[in-house]
Amino acid sequence: MSKSPPTACAVTRPKLETSASLGAQRISAVAVLLAASILLSRVLGFVREAVLAWQLGATAEVDAYRAAFQIPDLLNYFLAGGALSIAFVPFYTRVRSRDGAEAAEQLLAKVLGTMTLIAIVATVALWWAADALVALQFPRFAPETQALTVRLTRIVLPAQIFFVAGGIIRAALMAHDRFGTQALAPLVYNAGIIAGGATFGSTLGAEGFAWGALAGAVIGPFLIPLVDAHLSVRLRVRLRLALFDRQFLAYLSVAAPLMLGLTLLTVDEWYDRWFGALLAEGTVAHLGYARQLMLLPVAVVGQAVATAALPTLSRLWNEGRPEELNRVLTATLSASIALAALSAAVAIALAEPIVALLYERGRFGPADTVRVAGLLAVFAWAVPAWITQQIAVRAFFARGDTWRPLIVGTVVALSAIPLYRMLGAHHGAEGLAMAGAIGITVNALITLIVARTLHGAPSLRRLAVTAARAGLIAVLAGFVAHLAATLPTTPLGRVLVGLISFGVVALPAFWVFGDAPLREVLRRNWQRLRRKPPSTGHS
């Protein structure tokens, strides 16, 4: 059960609304930075996938390459490596505001030193057990594919040490309103994979990509934040082993749900690998290519907004302003859902020319394009739910409540296993994509209902109205874009014609018929394009 926020002076409604508007604008400004970074990272990701498709196609070697990340991903997840900021930012912010900078640095040293040691010990153990674990997870891989998966796994496994350590340092920087290294880390990581694949892919095959991933993880997620922490905010980054320290155990109690719980945001990819490996050769590769395309809007909208929102929501809670927190959350979710509906419609309407433009070259042929485009069209239905879930859970995490959303996520993730198995057996790769779309939609709806019941926000009626309006506009614009993209031209020409047609229909429709949060987003971005800052009523 969430603790009550600290008491605060009474605040008039106009002040609350103005302050909430400023909070939403702060989130918007940081989200623009992170969205630009994520967009560029996804562009690099598409370059990475294009190089992979060109060098290796959709073969058993690519199945092995994607499967090689399964054990490292499991380690990263159970050390909360991918979600360290979720657990650490609110905790660090609270200690810093209550006990001062020195206490916050002590906390950083304890968490960094202890979690890094745990990551090292776990990496060594998994490296030694890689043969047995790969055979257990991918029993239908051919012996040579299993052997390659083991070799690649042992190359990329040590990267998790640097993801965990770097994640803690980046979380501390975000608590100081330093988001630059968070934006830069994925760019350098993807650049490392591209460099490794482009340089050594023709001679080492998938190993070139794996070595690039390891180098990128060391430099981007770890070394750059370490230097920034020293130079920008003068953080003394130290290592202290404190496994049984009271403060570390308090942090661990907050992070534990992220380590022990499961959510479809993560395990959907695991299920695709596990159940996809039971199907025809190349299935894991096709699912992976389609997933990377689907994740573009999820990352640019959902991940950027959610990452930007957490420090602001945490600060509002710690300052005893829950009503303002709820206003900011509802406004942020409303605008994000509208953008998500647009993104999903674009992916569905233009799936085939997008896949052909990005991947169809070298060993990736027209038949692969058709298969991946069909999977992308199914995956895209889940985009609004992915984005909603990422943002909605931050309202829990800002309150220090990591248990409830993770309990919901774990129940849904485990309950979905029979659905993946059944739909995968009957409908192949498309069935697996469909199972993920159904599961994450259910997860997002339950999270919203629980949040509304416990916290009084977000307004489900307001979100439903936003979703209905955005959905109708997206369907109309998507239909026009799909028709326009059938013109006999190059894949690039079809994508451009489709996007222009989509924008010609969607933007005026949203400006006239969209709800207030999205119109405000469009207005502010238009003013930025004109280099005129939006008026806030404050100097």
LOKOL-257115 format. One record per residue (C-alpha): residue in one letter; x, y, z; residue number from 0. Coordinates in nm, 3 decimals. Example, Ala and Ser with C-alpha at 12.3 -4.5 7.8 and 13.67 -1.06 7.14 Angstrom:
! residues 2
TORDO  residuo        x        y        z  num
TORDO        a    1.230   -0.450    0.780    0
TORDO        s    1.367   -0.106    0.714    1
END
This chain:
! residues 539
TORDO  residuo        x        y        z  num
TORDO        m    0.000    0.000    0.000    0
TORDO        s    0.140    0.342   -0.100    1
TORDO        k    0.241    0.573    0.177    2
TORDO        s    0.073    0.910    0.205    3
TORDO        p    0.272    1.195    0.054    4
TORDO        p    0.435    1.454    0.274    5
TORDO        t    0.200    1.730    0.384    6
TORDO        a    0.197    2.051    0.185    7
TORDO        c    0.034    2.390    0.206    8
TORDO        a   -0.302    2.435    0.043    9
TORDO        v   -0.269    2.541   -0.318   10
TORDO        t   -0.539    2.716   -0.515   11
TORDO        r   -0.679    2.549   -0.827   12
TORDO        p   -0.540    2.810   -1.072   13
TORDO        k   -0.193    2.764   -0.924   14
TORDO        l   -0.229    2.387   -0.943   15
TORDO        e   -0.331    2.405   -1.306   16
TORDO        t   -0.047    2.640   -1.394   17
TORDO        s    0.206    2.430   -1.204   18
TORDO        a    0.073    2.112   -1.364   19
TORDO        s    0.106    2.277   -1.704   20
TORDO        l    0.467    2.366   -1.628   21
TORDO        g    0.530    2.011   -1.511   22
TORDO        a    0.385    1.871   -1.832   23
TORDO        q    0.595    2.117   -2.034   24
TORDO        r    0.909    2.010   -1.846   25
TORDO        i    0.829    1.649   -1.930   26
TORDO        s    0.761    1.751   -2.288   27
TORDO        a    1.094    1.933   -2.322   28
TORDO        v    1.297    1.643   -2.182   29
TORDO        a    1.089    1.398   -2.383   30
TORDO        v    1.177    1.586   -2.703   31
TORDO        l    1.548    1.543   -2.624   32
TORDO        l    1.508    1.175   -2.544   33
TORDO        a    1.273    1.118   -2.837   34
TORDO        a    1.529    1.272   -3.073   35
TORDO        s    1.796    1.046   -2.924   36
TORDO        i    1.574    0.741   -2.944   37
TORDO        l    1.469    0.824   -3.299   38
TORDO        l    1.833    0.854   -3.401   39
TORDO        s    1.909    0.535   -3.208   40
TORDO        r    1.628    0.357   -3.393   41
TORDO        v    1.761    0.489   -3.722   42
TORDO        l    2.095    0.338   -3.625   43
TORDO        g    1.903    0.028   -3.521   44
TORDO        f    1.754    0.004   -3.868   45
TORDO        v    2.101    0.049   -4.016   46
TORDO        r    2.216   -0.230   -3.783   47
TORDO        e    1.927   -0.453   -3.892   48
TORDO        a    1.987   -0.364   -4.258   49
TORDO        v    2.355   -0.460   -4.227   50
TORDO        l    2.251   -0.783   -4.052   51
TORDO        a    1.996   -0.861   -4.326   52
TORDO        w    2.245   -0.778   -4.600   53
TORDO        q    2.526   -0.985   -4.449   54
TORDO        l    2.329   -1.281   -4.309   55
TORDO        g    1.967   -1.261   -4.434   56
TORDO        a    1.702   -1.450   -4.233   57
TORDO        t    1.900   -1.766   -4.178   58
TORDO        a    1.982   -2.006   -3.897   59
TORDO        e    2.286   -1.789   -3.819   60
TORDO        v    2.056   -1.493   -3.748   61
TORDO        d    1.836   -1.721   -3.535   62
TORDO        a    2.150   -1.804   -3.335   63
TORDO        y    2.251   -1.438   -3.309   64
TORDO        r    1.912   -1.331   -3.175   65
TORDO        a    1.893   -1.633   -2.943   66
TORDO        a    2.238   -1.546   -2.806   67
TORDO        f    2.088   -1.241   -2.633   68
TORDO        q    1.835   -1.451   -2.441   69
TORDO        i    2.058   -1.541   -2.144   70
TORDO        p    2.212   -1.189   -2.123   71
TORDO        d    1.863   -1.038   -2.141   72
TORDO        l    1.747   -1.265   -1.859   73
TORDO        l    2.043   -1.158   -1.646   74
TORDO        n    1.983   -0.793   -1.724   75
TORDO        y    1.617   -0.824   -1.633   76
TORDO        f    1.666   -1.005   -1.304   77
TORDO        l    1.926   -0.749   -1.199   78
TORDO        a    1.676   -0.476   -1.295   79
TORDO        g    1.945   -0.352   -1.534   80
TORDO        g    1.697   -0.228   -1.791   81
TORDO        a    1.487   -0.053   -1.527   82
TORDO        l    1.744    0.075   -1.278   83
TORDO        s    1.627    0.434   -1.316   84
TORDO        i    1.274    0.327   -1.221   85
TORDO        a    1.390    0.199   -0.884   86
TORDO        f    1.685    0.429   -0.823   87
TORDO        v    1.566    0.778   -0.928   88
TORDO        p    1.280    0.813   -0.674   89
TORDO        f    1.489    0.655   -0.396   90
TORDO        y    1.798    0.866   -0.470   91
TORDO        t    1.584    1.183   -0.503   92
TORDO        r    1.422    1.119   -0.166   93
TORDO        v    1.755    1.057    0.012   94
TORDO        r    1.913    1.363   -0.149   95
TORDO        s    1.627    1.597   -0.055   96
TORDO        r    1.592    1.457    0.297   97
TORDO        d    1.951    1.378    0.402   98
TORDO        g    2.169    1.585    0.169   99
TORDO        a    2.420    1.534   -0.113  100
TORDO        e    2.671    1.334    0.092  101
TORDO        a    2.410    1.075    0.192  102
TORDO        a    2.301    1.049   -0.171  103
TORDO        e    2.660    0.985   -0.279  104
TORDO        q    2.694    0.718   -0.012  105
TORDO        l    2.380    0.552   -0.147  106
TORDO        l    2.520    0.567   -0.500  107
TORDO        a    2.846    0.404   -0.388  108
TORDO        k    2.666    0.124   -0.205  109
TORDO        v    2.423    0.042   -0.484  110
TORDO        l    2.686    0.072   -0.757  111
TORDO        g    2.947   -0.140   -0.582  112
TORDO        t    2.712   -0.413   -0.465  113
TORDO        m    2.508   -0.446   -0.785  114
TORDO        t    2.822   -0.448   -1.000  115
TORDO        l    2.973   -0.730   -0.792  116
TORDO        i    2.648   -0.930   -0.820  117
TORDO        a    2.650   -0.874   -1.198  118
TORDO        i    3.008   -1.000   -1.225  119
TORDO        v    2.941   -1.316   -1.021  120
TORDO        a    2.622   -1.392   -1.216  121
TORDO        t    2.797   -1.334   -1.550  122
TORDO        v    3.073   -1.581   -1.465  123
TORDO        a    2.820   -1.844   -1.356  124
TORDO        l    2.608   -1.807   -1.670  125
TORDO        w    2.915   -1.805   -1.896  126
TORDO        w    3.017   -2.141   -1.750  127
TORDO        a    2.663   -2.286   -1.782  128
TORDO        a    2.592   -2.148   -2.131  129
TORDO        d    2.600   -2.488   -2.309  130
TORDO        a    2.333   -2.643   -2.091  131
TORDO        l    2.115   -2.332   -2.081  132
TORDO        v    2.113   -2.289   -2.460  133
TORDO        a    2.026   -2.658   -2.511  134
TORDO        l    1.742   -2.623   -2.258  135
TORDO        q    1.593   -2.311   -2.419  136
TORDO        f    1.638   -2.397   -2.786  137
TORDO        p    1.613   -2.776   -2.809  138
TORDO        r    1.510   -2.781   -3.176  139
TORDO        f    1.807   -2.582   -3.301  140
TORDO        a    2.044   -2.792   -3.512  141
TORDO        p    2.366   -2.887   -3.324  142
TORDO        e    2.575   -2.638   -3.521  143
TORDO        t    2.319   -2.361   -3.453  144
TORDO        q    2.324   -2.444   -3.082  145
TORDO        a    2.705   -2.433   -3.079  146
TORDO        l    2.705   -2.094   -3.252  147
TORDO        t    2.444   -1.964   -3.005  148
TORDO        v    2.667   -2.068   -2.713  149
TORDO        r    2.971   -1.897   -2.865  150
TORDO        l    2.783   -1.574   -2.931  151
TORDO        t    2.622   -1.584   -2.585  152
TORDO        r    2.963   -1.595   -2.419  153
TORDO        i    3.075   -1.292   -2.620  154
TORDO        v    2.779   -1.067   -2.533  155
TORDO        l    2.726   -1.181   -2.172  156
TORDO        p    2.991   -0.951   -2.013  157
TORDO        a    2.814   -0.650   -2.161  158
TORDO        q    2.553   -0.682   -1.887  159
TORDO        i    2.809   -0.581   -1.622  160
TORDO        f    2.849   -0.246   -1.796  161
TORDO        f    2.475   -0.206   -1.855  162
TORDO        v    2.408   -0.255   -1.483  163
TORDO        a    2.689   -0.029   -1.358  164
TORDO        g    2.622    0.235   -1.622  165
TORDO        g    2.248    0.223   -1.557  166
TORDO        i    2.300    0.317   -1.191  167
TORDO        i    2.529    0.607   -1.283  168
TORDO        r    2.285    0.734   -1.548  169
TORDO        a    1.998    0.713   -1.299  170
TORDO        a    2.190    0.936   -1.057  171
TORDO        l    2.258    1.182   -1.340  172
TORDO        m    1.886    1.192   -1.430  173
TORDO        a    1.804    1.271   -1.068  174
TORDO        h    2.031    1.575   -1.120  175
TORDO        d    1.834    1.663   -1.438  176
TORDO        r    2.120    1.543   -1.659  177
TORDO        f    1.965    1.345   -1.944  178
TORDO        g    2.239    1.379   -2.206  179
TORDO        t    2.418    1.051   -2.136  180
TORDO        q    2.084    0.868   -2.120  181
TORDO        a    2.021    0.999   -2.470  182
TORDO        l    2.372    0.915   -2.592  183
TORDO        a    2.409    0.562   -2.452  184
TORDO        p    2.188    0.375   -2.703  185
TORDO        l    2.343    0.565   -2.993  186
TORDO        v    2.693    0.451   -2.908  187
TORDO        y    2.573    0.097   -2.836  188
TORDO        n    2.405    0.066   -3.176  189
TORDO        a    2.701    0.229   -3.347  190
TORDO        g    2.927   -0.037   -3.192  191
TORDO        i    2.714   -0.319   -3.333  192
TORDO        i    2.705   -0.158   -3.678  193
TORDO        a    3.081   -0.105   -3.676  194
TORDO        g    3.144   -0.464   -3.568  195
TORDO        g    2.906   -0.608   -3.828  196
TORDO        a    3.016   -0.387   -4.116  197
TORDO        t    3.386   -0.441   -4.043  198
TORDO        f    3.394   -0.808   -3.950  199
TORDO        g    3.056   -0.945   -4.064  200
TORDO        s    3.189   -1.071   -4.396  201
TORDO        t    3.471   -1.262   -4.226  202
TORDO        l    3.341   -1.347   -3.879  203
TORDO        g    2.969   -1.357   -3.958  204
TORDO        a    2.747   -1.308   -3.655  205
TORDO        e    3.053   -1.293   -3.428  206
TORDO        g    3.141   -0.952   -3.574  207
TORDO        f    2.806   -0.815   -3.461  208
TORDO        a    2.848   -0.975   -3.117  209
TORDO        w    3.191   -0.823   -3.057  210
TORDO        g    3.054   -0.487   -3.169  211
TORDO        a    2.773   -0.519   -2.913  212
TORDO        l    3.022   -0.580   -2.633  213
TORDO        a    3.240   -0.282   -2.730  214
TORDO        g    2.937   -0.055   -2.766  215
TORDO        a    2.810   -0.155   -2.419  216
TORDO        v    3.141   -0.068   -2.255  217
TORDO        i    3.172    0.274   -2.419  218
TORDO        g    2.815    0.406   -2.445  219
TORDO        p    2.615    0.291   -2.140  220
TORDO        f    2.917    0.293   -1.900  221
TORDO        l    3.226    0.500   -1.984  222
TORDO        i    3.050    0.810   -2.117  223
TORDO        p    2.814    0.843   -1.813  224
TORDO        l    3.111    0.784   -1.581  225
TORDO        v    3.300    1.076   -1.737  226
TORDO        d    2.988    1.297   -1.739  227
TORDO        a    2.919    1.228   -1.370  228
TORDO        h    3.270    1.342   -1.284  229
TORDO        l    3.277    1.650   -1.506  230
TORDO        s    2.920    1.784   -1.496  231
TORDO        v    2.782    1.741   -1.145  232
TORDO        r    3.107    1.651   -0.969  233
TORDO        l    2.966    1.322   -0.849  234
TORDO        r    3.222    1.112   -0.667  235
TORDO        v    3.156    0.775   -0.827  236
TORDO        r    3.288    0.519   -0.580  237
TORDO        l    3.238    0.148   -0.526  238
TORDO        r    3.136    0.018   -0.187  239
TORDO        l    3.031   -0.337   -0.108  240
TORDO        a    2.728   -0.317    0.121  241
TORDO        l    2.527   -0.632    0.071  242
TORDO        f    2.372   -0.622    0.421  243
TORDO        d    2.370   -0.244    0.466  244
TORDO        r    2.034   -0.108    0.584  245
TORDO        q    2.022    0.161    0.315  246
TORDO        f    2.108   -0.084    0.036  247
TORDO        l    1.846   -0.329    0.162  248
TORDO        a    1.590   -0.047    0.160  249
TORDO        y    1.678    0.021   -0.204  250
TORDO        l    1.660   -0.351   -0.276  251
TORDO        s    1.308   -0.367   -0.133  252
TORDO        v    1.205   -0.109   -0.395  253
TORDO        a    1.397   -0.277   -0.678  254
TORDO        a    1.297   -0.634   -0.586  255
TORDO        p    0.971   -0.634   -0.785  256
TORDO        l    1.165   -0.526   -1.093  257
TORDO        m    1.400   -0.820   -1.041  258
TORDO        l    1.144   -1.084   -0.950  259
TORDO        g    0.840   -0.974   -1.145  260
TORDO        l    0.768   -1.026   -1.513  261
TORDO        t    0.597   -0.799   -1.763  262
TORDO        l    0.506   -0.859   -2.124  263
TORDO        l    0.703   -0.546   -2.215  264
TORDO        t    1.007   -0.770   -2.166  265
TORDO        v    0.901   -1.134   -2.182  266
TORDO        d    0.704   -1.095   -2.506  267
TORDO        e    1.039   -1.104   -2.686  268
TORDO        w    1.150   -1.403   -2.479  269
TORDO        y    0.831   -1.590   -2.571  270
TORDO        d    0.884   -1.510   -2.939  271
TORDO        r    1.234   -1.657   -2.921  272
TORDO        w    1.136   -1.965   -2.723  273
TORDO        f    0.819   -2.053   -2.913  274
TORDO        g    0.954   -1.923   -3.245  275
TORDO        a    1.250   -2.160   -3.215  276
TORDO        l    1.000   -2.448   -3.217  277
TORDO        l    0.875   -2.343   -3.563  278
TORDO        a    1.047   -2.329   -3.903  279
TORDO        e    1.405   -2.211   -3.948  280
TORDO        g    1.418   -1.833   -3.983  281
TORDO        t    1.108   -1.770   -3.769  282
TORDO        v    1.306   -1.610   -3.486  283
TORDO        a    1.485   -1.393   -3.742  284
TORDO        h    1.161   -1.278   -3.908  285
TORDO        l    1.000   -1.197   -3.572  286
TORDO        g    1.309   -1.001   -3.469  287
TORDO        y    1.313   -0.788   -3.784  288
TORDO        a    0.941   -0.705   -3.746  289
TORDO        r    0.975   -0.631   -3.375  290
TORDO        q    1.253   -0.378   -3.432  291
TORDO        l    1.027   -0.182   -3.665  292
TORDO        m    0.733   -0.195   -3.423  293
TORDO        l    0.954   -0.069   -3.140  294
TORDO        l    1.032    0.259   -3.319  295
TORDO        p    0.712    0.441   -3.213  296
TORDO        v    0.712    0.256   -2.880  297
TORDO        a    1.056    0.393   -2.803  298
TORDO        v    1.022    0.740   -2.956  299
TORDO        v    0.689    0.811   -2.784  300
TORDO        g    0.653    0.569   -2.491  301
TORDO        q    1.010    0.525   -2.370  302
TORDO        a    1.103    0.892   -2.417  303
TORDO        v    0.794    1.026   -2.240  304
TORDO        a    0.808    0.768   -1.961  305
TORDO        t    1.177    0.833   -1.893  306
TORDO        a    1.122    1.208   -1.893  307
TORDO        a    0.813    1.181   -1.671  308
TORDO        l    0.959    0.977   -1.385  309
TORDO        p    1.182    1.246   -1.225  310
TORDO        t    0.901    1.505   -1.248  311
TORDO        l    0.635    1.271   -1.108  312
TORDO        s    0.873    1.162   -0.828  313
TORDO        r    0.942    1.523   -0.738  314
TORDO        l    0.572    1.610   -0.727  315
TORDO        w    0.504    1.315   -0.497  316
TORDO        n    0.795    1.393   -0.265  317
TORDO        e    0.680    1.756   -0.245  318
TORDO        g    0.331    1.647   -0.139  319
TORDO        r    0.146    1.743   -0.458  320
TORDO        p   -0.047    1.429   -0.558  321
TORDO        e   -0.328    1.620   -0.729  322
TORDO        e   -0.080    1.792   -0.955  323
TORDO        l    0.089    1.457   -1.023  324
TORDO        n   -0.246    1.317   -1.136  325
TORDO        r   -0.309    1.611   -1.368  326
TORDO        v    0.033    1.577   -1.528  327
TORDO        l   -0.011    1.202   -1.569  328
TORDO        t   -0.353    1.229   -1.734  329
TORDO        a   -0.241    1.501   -1.975  330
TORDO        t    0.075    1.308   -2.065  331
TORDO        l   -0.112    0.982   -2.122  332
TORDO        s   -0.380    1.150   -2.330  333
TORDO        a   -0.136    1.307   -2.576  334
TORDO        s    0.076    0.992   -2.591  335
TORDO        i   -0.221    0.765   -2.670  336
TORDO        a   -0.317    0.989   -2.963  337
TORDO        l    0.037    0.979   -3.100  338
TORDO        a    0.045    0.602   -3.049  339
TORDO        a   -0.271    0.554   -3.255  340
TORDO        l   -0.117    0.753   -3.541  341
TORDO        s    0.206    0.554   -3.523  342
TORDO        a    0.027    0.221   -3.527  343
TORDO        a   -0.180    0.323   -3.831  344
TORDO        v    0.133    0.424   -4.024  345
TORDO        a    0.302    0.091   -3.946  346
TORDO        i   -0.002   -0.110   -4.057  347
TORDO        a   -0.072    0.093   -4.372  348
TORDO        l    0.287    0.107   -4.496  349
TORDO        a    0.428   -0.221   -4.361  350
TORDO        e    0.531   -0.374   -4.693  351
TORDO        p    0.712   -0.073   -4.849  352
TORDO        i    0.880    0.008   -4.515  353
TORDO        v    1.021   -0.345   -4.484  354
TORDO        a    1.126   -0.348   -4.849  355
TORDO        l    1.299   -0.010   -4.812  356
TORDO        l    1.491   -0.100   -4.498  357
TORDO        y    1.576   -0.467   -4.536  358
TORDO        e    1.536   -0.601   -4.891  359
TORDO        r    1.891   -0.636   -5.019  360
TORDO        g    2.170   -0.893   -5.013  361
TORDO        r    2.051   -1.219   -4.859  362
TORDO        f    1.713   -1.070   -4.755  363
TORDO        g    1.476   -1.135   -5.047  364
TORDO        p    1.117   -1.045   -5.150  365
TORDO        a    0.973   -1.351   -4.973  366
TORDO        d    1.132   -1.232   -4.648  367
TORDO        t    0.980   -0.886   -4.707  368
TORDO        v    0.629   -1.030   -4.738  369
TORDO        r    0.672   -1.238   -4.422  370
TORDO        v    0.816   -0.959   -4.207  371
TORDO        a    0.559   -0.703   -4.333  372
TORDO        g    0.275   -0.935   -4.231  373
TORDO        l    0.425   -0.971   -3.882  374
TORDO        l    0.476   -0.595   -3.851  375
TORDO        a    0.110   -0.532   -3.932  376
TORDO        v    0.010   -0.764   -3.646  377
TORDO        f    0.268   -0.627   -3.400  378
TORDO        a    0.155   -0.270   -3.470  379
TORDO        w   -0.189   -0.326   -3.314  380
TORDO        a   -0.014   -0.343   -2.976  381
TORDO        v    0.168   -0.007   -3.008  382
TORDO        p   -0.093    0.201   -2.816  383
TORDO        a   -0.095   -0.051   -2.531  384
TORDO        w    0.287   -0.067   -2.515  385
TORDO        i    0.310    0.311   -2.489  386
TORDO        t    0.026    0.338   -2.237  387
TORDO        q    0.178    0.071   -2.012  388
TORDO        q    0.523    0.233   -2.010  389
TORDO        i    0.385    0.569   -1.898  390
TORDO        a    0.110    0.449   -1.663  391
TORDO        v    0.342    0.245   -1.441  392
TORDO        r    0.559    0.552   -1.376  393
TORDO        a    0.281    0.694   -1.157  394
TORDO        f    0.322    0.390   -0.930  395
TORDO        f    0.702    0.402   -0.934  396
TORDO        a    0.704    0.775   -0.852  397
TORDO        r    0.513    0.688   -0.533  398
TORDO        g    0.767    0.419   -0.444  399
TORDO        d    0.512    0.147   -0.530  400
TORDO        t    0.689   -0.106   -0.751  401
TORDO        w    0.497   -0.409   -0.627  402
TORDO        r    0.144   -0.358   -0.757  403
TORDO        p    0.223   -0.300   -1.127  404
TORDO        l    0.476   -0.585   -1.125  405
TORDO        i    0.227   -0.822   -0.962  406
TORDO        v   -0.025   -0.736   -1.232  407
TORDO        g    0.241   -0.774   -1.500  408
TORDO        t    0.361   -1.108   -1.367  409
TORDO        v    0.010   -1.253   -1.350  410
TORDO        v   -0.065   -1.142   -1.707  411
TORDO        a    0.273   -1.260   -1.840  412
TORDO        l    0.240   -1.608   -1.689  413
TORDO        s   -0.127   -1.638   -1.785  414
TORDO        a   -0.039   -1.554   -2.146  415
TORDO        i    0.193   -1.854   -2.193  416
TORDO        p   -0.091   -2.090   -2.305  417
TORDO        l   -0.207   -1.819   -2.547  418
TORDO        y    0.137   -1.798   -2.709  419
TORDO        r    0.163   -2.174   -2.728  420
TORDO        m   -0.185   -2.218   -2.879  421
TORDO        l   -0.171   -1.931   -3.130  422
TORDO        g    0.188   -2.015   -3.223  423
TORDO        a    0.098   -2.378   -3.291  424
TORDO        h   -0.208   -2.287   -3.501  425
TORDO        h   -0.097   -1.966   -3.674  426
TORDO        g    0.283   -1.978   -3.664  427
TORDO        a    0.479   -1.654   -3.627  428
TORDO        e    0.168   -1.444   -3.688  429
TORDO        g    0.002   -1.622   -3.395  430
TORDO        l    0.292   -1.533   -3.165  431
TORDO        a    0.267   -1.167   -3.268  432
TORDO        m   -0.109   -1.179   -3.211  433
TORDO        a   -0.066   -1.331   -2.864  434
TORDO        g    0.168   -1.049   -2.767  435
TORDO        a   -0.076   -0.784   -2.890  436
TORDO        i   -0.362   -0.935   -2.691  437
TORDO        g   -0.153   -0.982   -2.377  438
TORDO        i   -0.005   -0.632   -2.360  439
TORDO        t   -0.344   -0.472   -2.429  440
TORDO        v   -0.496   -0.661   -2.135  441
TORDO        n   -0.198   -0.564   -1.919  442
TORDO        a   -0.231   -0.193   -2.002  443
TORDO        l   -0.606   -0.187   -1.936  444
TORDO        i   -0.567   -0.354   -1.597  445
TORDO        t   -0.285   -0.113   -1.502  446
TORDO        l   -0.502    0.187   -1.585  447
TORDO        i   -0.796    0.051   -1.385  448
TORDO        v   -0.577   -0.022   -1.081  449
TORDO        a   -0.418    0.325   -1.102  450
TORDO        r   -0.758    0.491   -1.124  451
TORDO        t   -0.889    0.288   -0.829  452
TORDO        l   -0.591    0.357   -0.602  453
TORDO        h   -0.483    0.707   -0.703  454
TORDO        g   -0.792    0.863   -0.861  455
TORDO        a   -0.608    0.908   -1.192  456
TORDO        p   -0.583    0.890   -1.483  457
TORDO        s   -0.933    0.977   -1.599  458
TORDO        l   -1.043    0.666   -1.788  459
TORDO        r   -1.325    0.855   -1.958  460
TORDO        r   -1.086    1.119   -2.088  461
TORDO        l   -0.843    0.855   -2.216  462
TORDO        a   -1.126    0.661   -2.381  463
TORDO        v   -1.246    0.974   -2.562  464
TORDO        t   -0.891    1.048   -2.675  465
TORDO        a   -0.843    0.690   -2.797  466
TORDO        a   -1.175    0.691   -2.986  467
TORDO        r   -1.106    1.022   -3.161  468
TORDO        a   -0.747    0.932   -3.240  469
TORDO        g   -0.846    0.585   -3.358  470
TORDO        l   -1.104    0.712   -3.605  471
TORDO        i   -0.864    0.970   -3.748  472
TORDO        a   -0.583    0.713   -3.766  473
TORDO        v   -0.800    0.460   -3.950  474
TORDO        l   -0.907    0.718   -4.209  475
TORDO        a   -0.554    0.851   -4.259  476
TORDO        g   -0.413    0.498   -4.271  477
TORDO        f   -0.661    0.391   -4.538  478
TORDO        v   -0.569    0.690   -4.756  479
TORDO        a   -0.196    0.625   -4.700  480
TORDO        h   -0.231    0.258   -4.793  481
TORDO        l   -0.409    0.344   -5.118  482
TORDO        a   -0.149    0.609   -5.204  483
TORDO        a    0.138    0.367   -5.134  484
TORDO        t    0.013    0.121   -5.397  485
TORDO        l    0.142    0.344   -5.674  486
TORDO        p    0.400    0.161   -5.889  487
TORDO        t    0.722    0.323   -5.779  488
TORDO        t    1.028    0.242   -5.564  489
TORDO        p    0.989    0.143   -5.197  490
TORDO        l    1.125    0.484   -5.096  491
TORDO        g    0.873    0.659   -5.320  492
TORDO        r    0.586    0.450   -5.183  493
TORDO        v    0.685    0.526   -4.824  494
TORDO        l    0.716    0.900   -4.891  495
TORDO        v    0.385    0.919   -5.080  496
TORDO        g    0.216    0.720   -4.804  497
TORDO        l    0.356    0.939   -4.524  498
TORDO        i    0.263    1.262   -4.702  499
TORDO        s   -0.089    1.133   -4.768  500
TORDO        f   -0.121    1.026   -4.405  501
TORDO        g   -0.008    1.365   -4.279  502
TORDO        v   -0.235    1.557   -4.516  503
TORDO        v   -0.534    1.375   -4.367  504
TORDO        a   -0.427    1.329   -4.003  505
TORDO        l   -0.279    1.666   -3.904  506
TORDO        p   -0.576    1.886   -4.004  507
TORDO        a   -0.816    1.629   -3.860  508
TORDO        f   -0.639    1.633   -3.525  509
TORDO        w   -0.618    2.010   -3.527  510
TORDO        v   -0.997    2.032   -3.576  511
TORDO        f   -1.132    1.719   -3.407  512
TORDO        g   -0.853    1.609   -3.172  513
TORDO        d   -0.877    1.666   -2.797  514
TORDO        a   -0.705    1.943   -2.604  515
TORDO        p   -0.381    1.766   -2.494  516
TORDO        l   -0.279    1.672   -2.846  517
TORDO        r   -0.374    2.011   -2.989  518
TORDO        e   -0.152    2.165   -2.719  519
TORDO        v    0.136    1.938   -2.820  520
TORDO        l    0.090    2.034   -3.186  521
TORDO        r    0.071    2.403   -3.093  522
TORDO        r    0.391    2.397   -2.887  523
TORDO        n    0.584    2.205   -3.152  524
TORDO        w    0.463    2.446   -3.420  525
TORDO        q    0.583    2.737   -3.210  526
TORDO        r    0.922    2.566   -3.162  527
TORDO        l    0.949    2.524   -3.539  528
TORDO        r    0.882    2.896   -3.573  529
TORDO        r    1.141    2.956   -3.297  530
TORDO        k    0.889    3.119   -3.070  531
TORDO        p    0.871    2.970   -2.720  532
TORDO        p    0.521    2.881   -2.598  533
TORDO        s    0.364    3.131   -2.362  534
TORDO        t    0.338    2.998   -2.007  535
TORDO        g    0.238    3.317   -1.831  536
TORDO        h    0.574    3.324   -1.648  537
TORDO        s    0.897    3.500   -1.725  538
END
